[in-house]
Amino acid sequence: MPNITALSLSHSPVRHRADALHTLAERLLDLLVEHAPDDVTVNTEAFRAQLTARRDELRHEEDADRVTQLTSAIADDCADFLDRTRTYHSDREGELAELVLVLREAVDAVRGNSLKFEKDLLRSTTEMGRMVQLDDIRELKRALSQEVQTIRTAVAERQKSEAKHFETLTTRVQTLEQSLVKARAEAATDALTQLPNRGAFDVAVKEWVARAAHTGQVFTVAMVDLDDFKRINDTYGHPVGDRVITTMGQLLRGAIGEGEFVARFGGEEFALLLTARSASKARDRMMALLDGLPPSFEYQQDGHRRFVSFSFSGGVTAWVASDTPESIVKRADEALYDAKRRGKKRVETRPRSMLRGLMG
């Protein structure tokens, strides 16, 4: 006879549930074996082999206690494997995060400066896409860190070199600027008297005329010329003539006030821009200088004391509305010629002709 008890148990609801659970467990174990990550770091192959062995043993085990032990062992193996997998991926994620920081430092270190590093970076990011092992990431991070340090050193050296080059260029620019200022000053200075020259006077008189036209403030122009200078050169020689011109320049420099202007106009002639508000006041100043000339000036020549005397003539005019630089200088020069014609050693004034003003 068939075993009634066994027959009834095999068809009981309890047995059906046990079979269902067994089938579910088997399927879950199949999934773990089939889909465990292929990675030597977490010992996947060893886990698969261990799990397969325990499953085979479980299929043939009849003892209930042993089945419980095997089931518990399988669960522990699976839990341990999953912990290793989770830890590995957590470490891998952490290393990748640190690698991103290294890459950001690298970009900051060479932003806009290293095409080579950009190419290396692109190559590295391509290789990152093929990385599967934790050691790959760590090795790449070490390599990138070394590259970043190399680039930082190169950038620092370049900056140091550029700073030195900039300092050199700055020094050169300053030297050139000083040379330019000196050259401009020399170009505007008379070599003999060290007074401003004709070119500097032309610039100055334009500025004075423009300012007077704007403010209405009157100024005066005086032209001064040494008397009988050819006789001085012929009698005493050109070196003495040069000394006379230099002395006259010093006297005129000492006679002007703050904000006024004196220049060597050419040869033995000088030009002055004075703040005197009328031609008569400017004439009084020039006459005071003329009257104060000593009878003679002493100089040394060939070890001997020698003396030379000289005088000058002057012409003065005051600015009037509508004057141009050319017209006011021409009028002062005409006044100077008046002084020459009237006996020299004198200062004459010349106002603007009313008739000439009407005629323009």
C-alpha positions as CSV (number, residue, x, y, z in Angstrom):
1,M,0.0,0.0,0.0
2,P,1.1,3.5,-0.6
3,N,2.2,5.6,2.4
4,I,-1.0,7.5,3.2
5,T,0.7,10.0,5.5
6,A,3.4,10.8,3.0
7,L,0.9,11.2,0.2
8,S,-1.3,13.5,2.1
9,L,1.7,15.6,3.2
10,S,3.0,16.0,-0.3
11,H,-0.3,17.5,-1.4
12,S,-0.8,19.7,1.7
13,P,-0.9,23.5,1.5
14,V,2.2,23.6,3.8
15,R,4.2,21.5,1.3
16,H,3.1,23.7,-1.6
17,R,4.3,26.8,0.3
18,A,7.6,25.2,1.1
19,D,8.1,24.2,-2.5
20,A,7.2,27.8,-3.6
21,L,9.7,29.3,-1.2
22,H,12.4,26.8,-2.2
23,T,11.8,27.7,-5.9
24,L,11.9,31.4,-5.0
25,A,15.1,31.0,-3.1
26,E,16.7,29.0,-5.9
27,R,15.8,31.8,-8.4
28,L,17.2,34.5,-6.1
29,L,20.4,32.6,-5.8
30,D,20.5,32.1,-9.6
31,L,20.2,35.9,-10.0
32,L,23.0,36.5,-7.5
33,V,25.3,34.1,-9.2
34,E,24.5,35.4,-12.7
35,H,24.6,39.1,-12.0
36,A,27.3,39.4,-9.4
37,P,29.8,42.1,-10.7
38,D,32.8,40.6,-12.5
39,D,35.5,42.1,-10.4
40,V,38.5,40.4,-8.8
41,T,38.6,43.1,-6.1
42,V,35.4,41.7,-4.5
43,N,36.3,38.0,-5.2
44,T,33.2,37.4,-7.4
45,E,34.5,34.1,-8.8
46,A,35.1,32.7,-5.3
47,F,31.7,33.8,-4.2
48,R,30.0,32.1,-7.1
49,A,31.9,28.9,-6.5
50,Q,31.1,28.9,-2.8
51,L,27.4,29.7,-3.4
52,T,27.1,26.9,-6.0
53,A,28.7,24.3,-3.7
54,R,26.4,25.3,-0.8
55,R,23.3,25.1,-3.1
56,D,24.3,21.6,-4.4
57,E,24.7,20.5,-0.8
58,L,21.4,22.0,0.2
59,R,19.5,20.2,-2.6
60,H,20.6,16.8,-1.3
61,E,20.3,17.5,2.4
62,E,17.4,15.8,4.2
63,D,18.3,16.7,7.8
64,A,16.2,19.7,8.9
65,D,18.9,21.1,11.2
66,R,21.5,20.9,8.5
67,V,19.2,22.5,6.0
68,T,18.8,25.4,8.5
69,Q,22.6,25.7,8.9
70,L,23.2,25.7,5.2
71,T,20.5,28.2,4.5
72,S,21.9,30.5,7.2
73,A,25.4,30.1,5.8
74,I,24.2,31.0,2.3
75,A,22.5,34.1,3.6
76,D,25.7,35.1,5.5
77,D,27.8,34.6,2.4
78,C,25.4,36.7,0.3
79,A,25.3,39.4,2.9
80,D,29.1,39.5,3.1
81,F,29.5,39.6,-0.6
82,L,27.0,42.4,-0.9
83,D,28.8,44.4,1.9
84,R,32.1,44.0,0.0
85,T,30.5,45.2,-3.2
86,R,28.8,48.1,-1.5
87,T,32.1,49.1,0.2
88,Y,34.0,48.8,-3.1
89,H,31.6,51.0,-5.0
90,S,31.6,53.5,-2.1
91,D,35.4,53.7,-2.2
92,R,35.3,53.9,-6.0
93,E,32.9,56.8,-5.8
94,G,35.0,58.5,-3.1
95,E,38.1,58.2,-5.3
96,L,36.3,59.5,-8.3
97,A,35.1,62.5,-6.2
98,E,38.7,63.2,-5.2
99,L,39.8,62.8,-8.8
100,V,37.3,65.4,-9.8
101,L,38.8,67.8,-7.2
102,V,42.3,67.1,-8.6
103,L,41.0,67.8,-12.1
104,R,39.5,71.1,-11.0
105,E,42.8,72.1,-9.4
106,A,44.5,71.3,-12.6
107,V,42.1,73.4,-14.6
108,D,42.5,76.3,-12.2
109,A,46.3,75.9,-12.4
110,V,46.5,76.2,-16.1
111,R,43.3,77.9,-17.2
112,G,44.0,79.6,-20.5
113,N,47.7,78.7,-20.4
114,S,48.4,75.1,-21.4
115,L,47.1,73.6,-24.6
116,K,49.2,70.5,-23.9
117,F,47.5,70.0,-20.6
118,E,44.1,70.3,-22.1
119,K,45.0,67.5,-24.6
120,D,46.3,65.4,-21.7
121,L,43.2,66.1,-19.8
122,L,41.0,65.0,-22.7
123,R,43.0,61.9,-23.0
124,S,42.7,61.2,-19.3
125,T,39.0,61.7,-19.3
126,T,38.7,59.2,-22.2
127,E,40.6,56.6,-20.2
128,M,38.4,57.3,-17.2
129,G,35.5,56.0,-19.3
130,R,37.3,52.6,-19.5
131,M,38.2,52.4,-15.8
132,V,36.7,49.5,-13.9
133,Q,39.2,48.9,-11.1
134,L,39.7,51.1,-8.0
135,D,43.5,51.0,-8.6
136,D,43.0,52.5,-12.1
137,I,41.4,55.5,-10.5
138,R,44.0,55.9,-7.8
139,E,46.8,55.6,-10.4
140,L,45.3,58.2,-12.6
141,K,44.8,60.5,-9.6
142,R,48.5,60.1,-8.7
143,A,49.5,60.8,-12.2
144,L,47.2,63.9,-12.4
145,S,48.5,65.2,-9.1
146,Q,52.1,64.9,-10.4
147,E,51.0,66.7,-13.6
148,V,49.3,69.5,-11.7
149,Q,52.4,70.0,-9.5
150,T,54.6,70.1,-12.6
151,I,52.3,72.6,-14.3
152,R,52.1,74.8,-11.1
153,T,55.9,74.8,-11.0
154,A,56.0,75.8,-14.7
155,V,53.4,78.5,-14.2
156,A,55.3,79.9,-11.2
157,E,58.5,79.9,-13.2
158,R,56.8,81.6,-16.1
159,Q,55.3,84.2,-13.8
160,K,58.6,84.8,-12.3
161,S,60.2,85.2,-15.7
162,E,57.4,87.5,-16.8
163,A,57.8,89.6,-13.7
164,K,61.5,89.9,-14.3
165,H,60.9,90.7,-18.0
166,F,58.2,93.3,-17.0
167,E,60.6,94.9,-14.6
168,T,63.2,95.1,-17.3
169,L,60.7,96.6,-19.7
170,T,59.5,99.0,-17.1
171,T,63.1,100.2,-16.5
172,R,63.6,100.6,-20.2
173,V,60.4,102.5,-20.6
174,Q,61.3,104.8,-17.7
175,T,64.7,105.3,-19.2
176,L,63.2,106.1,-22.5
177,E,60.7,108.5,-20.9
178,Q,63.5,110.3,-19.1
179,S,65.4,110.4,-22.3
180,L,62.4,111.8,-24.1
181,V,61.8,114.5,-21.4
182,K,65.5,115.4,-21.6
183,A,65.5,115.4,-25.4
184,R,62.4,117.6,-25.4
185,A,64.0,119.9,-22.9
186,E,67.1,120.1,-24.9
187,A,65.2,120.7,-28.1
188,A,63.4,123.6,-26.4
189,T,66.6,125.0,-24.8
190,D,69.2,127.3,-26.2
191,A,72.6,125.6,-25.9
192,L,74.6,128.8,-25.1
193,T,72.3,130.6,-22.6
194,Q,70.3,127.6,-21.3
195,L,67.2,129.8,-21.9
196,P,64.2,128.5,-23.8
197,N,64.8,128.9,-27.6
198,R,62.8,130.4,-30.4
199,G,60.6,127.2,-30.8
200,A,59.7,127.3,-27.1
201,F,58.9,131.0,-27.3
202,D,56.5,130.4,-30.3
203,V,54.7,127.8,-28.3
204,A,54.5,130.0,-25.2
205,V,53.2,133.1,-27.0
206,K,50.4,131.1,-28.6
207,E,49.3,129.9,-25.2
208,W,49.5,133.4,-23.7
209,V,47.4,134.8,-26.6
210,A,44.8,132.0,-26.3
211,R,44.5,132.6,-22.5
212,A,44.2,136.3,-22.9
213,A,41.5,135.9,-25.6
214,H,39.6,133.7,-23.1
215,T,40.1,135.7,-19.9
216,G,40.6,139.2,-21.3
217,Q,43.7,139.5,-19.1
218,V,46.3,141.8,-20.8
219,F,50.0,140.9,-21.0
220,T,53.0,142.4,-22.8
221,V,55.6,141.3,-25.2
222,A,59.2,142.8,-25.1
223,M,61.9,142.3,-27.7
224,V,65.4,143.0,-26.6
225,D,68.5,143.2,-28.8
226,L,72.2,143.9,-27.9
227,D,73.5,147.1,-29.4
228,D,76.4,147.0,-31.8
229,F,77.0,143.3,-31.2
230,K,79.0,143.0,-34.5
231,R,81.5,145.5,-33.1
232,I,81.9,143.4,-29.9
233,N,82.6,140.2,-31.9
234,D,85.0,142.1,-34.2
235,T,86.8,143.8,-31.4
236,Y,86.9,141.1,-28.7
237,G,86.3,137.9,-30.7
238,H,83.4,135.5,-30.8
239,P,84.2,133.8,-27.4
240,V,83.8,137.2,-25.7
241,G,80.7,137.8,-27.8
242,D,79.2,134.5,-26.5
243,R,80.0,135.6,-23.0
244,V,78.1,138.9,-23.5
245,I,75.1,137.0,-24.9
246,T,75.2,134.6,-21.9
247,T,75.5,137.5,-19.4
248,M,72.5,139.3,-21.1
249,G,70.5,136.1,-20.8
250,Q,71.3,135.9,-17.1
251,L,70.3,139.5,-16.5
252,L,67.0,139.0,-18.3
253,R,66.3,135.7,-16.4
254,G,66.8,137.7,-13.1
255,A,64.5,140.5,-14.2
256,I,61.4,138.4,-14.8
257,G,58.9,137.4,-12.2
258,E,57.0,134.2,-11.4
259,G,55.0,133.0,-14.3
260,E,56.8,135.2,-16.8
261,F,58.9,133.9,-19.7
262,V,62.2,134.8,-21.4
263,A,63.8,133.1,-24.4
264,R,66.7,133.6,-26.8
265,F,64.9,134.6,-29.9
266,G,67.9,134.3,-32.2
267,G,71.5,135.7,-32.5
268,E,71.8,138.5,-30.0
269,E,68.0,139.0,-29.7
270,F,65.7,138.0,-26.8
271,A,61.9,137.8,-26.3
272,L,60.0,138.2,-23.1
273,L,56.4,137.6,-22.1
274,L,55.5,139.8,-19.1
275,T,52.5,140.0,-16.9
276,A,52.6,143.9,-16.9
277,R,49.1,145.1,-17.8
278,S,50.3,148.0,-20.0
279,A,53.2,148.7,-22.4
280,S,54.4,151.6,-20.3
281,K,54.8,149.5,-17.1
282,A,56.7,146.9,-19.1
283,R,58.9,149.6,-20.6
284,D,59.7,150.9,-17.1
285,R,60.9,147.5,-16.1
286,M,63.1,147.1,-19.1
287,M,64.5,150.7,-18.6
288,A,65.3,149.9,-15.0
289,L,67.3,146.9,-16.2
290,L,69.0,149.0,-18.9
291,D,69.9,151.8,-16.4
292,G,71.3,149.2,-14.0
293,L,73.8,147.8,-16.4
294,P,77.4,148.4,-15.0
295,P,79.8,150.5,-17.1
296,S,81.7,147.3,-17.9
297,F,81.9,143.6,-17.3
298,E,85.1,141.9,-16.2
299,Y,86.3,138.6,-17.7
300,Q,89.5,136.6,-17.8
301,Q,91.5,135.9,-21.0
302,D,94.9,134.4,-21.3
303,G,95.4,134.9,-17.6
304,H,94.6,138.6,-17.8
305,R,91.7,140.7,-16.5
306,R,89.8,142.3,-19.3
307,F,86.7,144.4,-19.5
308,V,83.8,144.7,-22.0
309,S,80.8,147.0,-21.9
310,F,77.5,146.6,-23.7
311,S,74.0,147.9,-23.8
312,F,70.7,146.9,-25.4
313,S,67.6,148.3,-27.0
314,G,64.1,147.2,-26.4
315,G,60.6,147.3,-27.9
316,V,57.4,146.7,-25.9
317,T,53.7,146.3,-26.8
318,A,50.6,145.2,-25.0
319,W,48.1,142.6,-26.1
320,V,44.8,143.9,-27.4
321,A,41.7,141.9,-28.4
322,S,41.9,140.1,-31.8
323,D,45.8,140.0,-31.5
324,T,47.4,136.9,-32.9
325,P,50.8,135.5,-31.9
326,E,52.2,136.8,-35.1
327,S,50.7,140.3,-34.9
328,I,51.8,141.0,-31.3
329,V,55.4,139.8,-31.8
330,K,55.6,141.8,-35.1
331,R,54.5,144.9,-33.2
332,A,57.0,144.4,-30.4
333,D,59.7,143.9,-33.1
334,E,58.7,147.2,-34.8
335,A,59.0,149.0,-31.4
336,L,62.5,147.5,-31.1
337,Y,63.5,148.9,-34.5
338,D,62.1,152.3,-33.4
339,A,64.5,152.2,-30.5
340,K,67.4,151.3,-32.8
341,R,66.6,154.1,-35.2
342,R,66.3,156.6,-32.3
343,G,69.8,156.1,-31.1
344,K,69.8,152.7,-29.3
345,K,70.2,152.1,-25.6
346,R,66.6,152.8,-25.1
347,V,63.2,151.1,-24.9
348,E,60.2,152.1,-27.1
349,T,56.6,151.1,-27.1
350,R,54.2,150.7,-29.9
351,P,50.5,150.5,-29.4
352,R,48.3,148.9,-32.0
353,S,47.5,151.4,-34.8
354,M,43.9,152.5,-34.9
355,L,44.0,152.7,-38.6
356,R,45.6,149.2,-38.9
357,G,42.9,148.0,-36.5
358,L,40.2,149.3,-38.7
359,M,41.8,147.8,-41.7
360,G,42.2,144.4,-40.0
